[in-house]
Amino acid sequence: MLHKIKSEHYYGSDLNRFIDEKCSHEQTCINIDCYLIKISKNRIRFIESKHSAEFAPKSQLTALRILQHIIRSSGNKQWKVEFYIIYGDYPYESRTQIEDLFENTIAILTQDQLIQWLNFEKELEDFTI
């Protein structure tokens, strides 16, 4: 994996900071960076974005997997719902790593491949290593 370093005391929002500083630590509060919807294909992608030198904390992975389990076990047949973590740096010109949290697979994409995937033109398995 490309992820290595966790930024200390980084908060995705003021509310996240407030919750961390003032509320119980027996719960997990995360921001989901991207909620990508393609209505014409009935597809939803939850995407957490990390810089190439960052990692996803265990609490964040656990929260995403719980949400994934709830959605997948809800009996929903209309929408395909997917969960990913993307490791890369803007403008994503070099290798971008995408981790599929459901399939437990990893793909390394070029910028053009990333655009195709984000546009729902190609599936991640088309690029999986």
MIFI-687239 format. One record per residue (C-alpha): residue number from 1; x, y, z. Coordinates in steps of 0.05 Angstrom, whole numbers, plus 5000, padded with zeros to 4 digits. Example, Ala and Ser with C-alpha at 12.3 -4.5 7.8 and 13.67 -1.06 7.14 Angstrom:
BEGIN
1 5246 4910 5156
2 5273 4979 5143
END
This chain:
BEGIN
1 5000 5000 5000
2 5022 5071 4989
3 4995 5098 5055
4 5045 5113 5110
5 5033 5174 5153
6 4972 5199 5191
7 4965 5274 5202
8 4954 5287 5276
9 4895 5331 5296
10 4868 5338 5226
11 4793 5348 5224
12 4750 5346 5162
13 4703 5397 5192
14 4694 5440 5253
15 4638 5393 5276
16 4687 5334 5273
17 4736 5373 5316
18 4682 5392 5365
19 4658 5320 5371
20 4730 5295 5381
21 4745 5347 5434
22 4679 5350 5472
23 4642 5284 5462
24 4651 5211 5479
25 4706 5172 5446
26 4663 5110 5447
27 4637 5130 5379
28 4668 5144 5311
29 4657 5207 5271
30 4682 5208 5199
31 4673 5251 5138
32 4662 5215 5072
33 4700 5255 5021
34 4658 5237 4961
35 4589 5210 4950
36 4588 5199 4874
37 4520 5183 4842
38 4507 5162 4770
39 4431 5162 4766
40 4429 5135 4695
41 4466 5072 4718
42 4436 5067 4788
43 4505 5069 4818
44 4531 5101 4882
45 4604 5104 4903
46 4626 5125 4972
47 4698 5147 4965
48 4747 5165 5020
49 4807 5204 4993
50 4876 5201 5024
51 4941 5232 5002
52 4992 5180 4980
53 5030 5187 5045
54 4968 5180 5090
55 4932 5120 5115
56 4860 5106 5135
57 4855 5096 5210
58 4824 5030 5234
59 4764 5068 5264
60 4749 5099 5196
61 4755 5032 5159
62 4710 4999 5211
63 4658 5054 5204
64 4658 5049 5128
65 4653 4973 5131
66 4593 4978 5179
67 4558 5027 5133
68 4574 4982 5074
69 4545 4922 5110
70 4481 4958 5129
71 4469 4983 5059
72 4485 4917 5026
73 4441 4877 5074
74 4382 4925 5067
75 4353 4886 5010
76 4365 4943 4961
77 4360 4915 4890
78 4355 4981 4852
79 4423 5012 4866
80 4493 4984 4864
81 4530 5015 4923
82 4606 5013 4927
83 4659 5035 4978
84 4730 5055 4960
85 4791 5090 4987
86 4833 5128 4938
87 4906 5142 4954
88 4937 5196 4910
89 4955 5269 4903
90 4922 5322 4860
91 4923 5327 4801
92 4929 5250 4802
93 4978 5250 4743
94 5018 5192 4769
95 4997 5126 4799
96 4934 5129 4840
97 4916 5070 4883
98 4843 5051 4893
99 4823 5001 4946
100 4755 4967 4939
101 4731 4956 5010
102 4679 4903 4990
103 4721 4861 4943
104 4786 4873 4981
105 4822 4888 4916
106 4871 4943 4895
107 4880 4976 4829
108 4934 5025 4807
109 4908 5075 4756
110 4937 5128 4711
111 4902 5195 4708
112 4863 5175 4644
113 4842 5109 4676
114 4820 5146 4739
115 4777 5193 4698
116 4745 5134 4661
117 4730 5100 4727
118 4703 5162 4761
119 4658 5174 4700
120 4631 5102 4708
121 4658 5085 4638
122 4702 5028 4664
123 4698 4982 4724
124 4753 4978 4775
125 4764 4905 4759
126 4786 4927 4689
127 4848 4955 4723
128 4856 4909 4784
129 4926 4883 4797
END
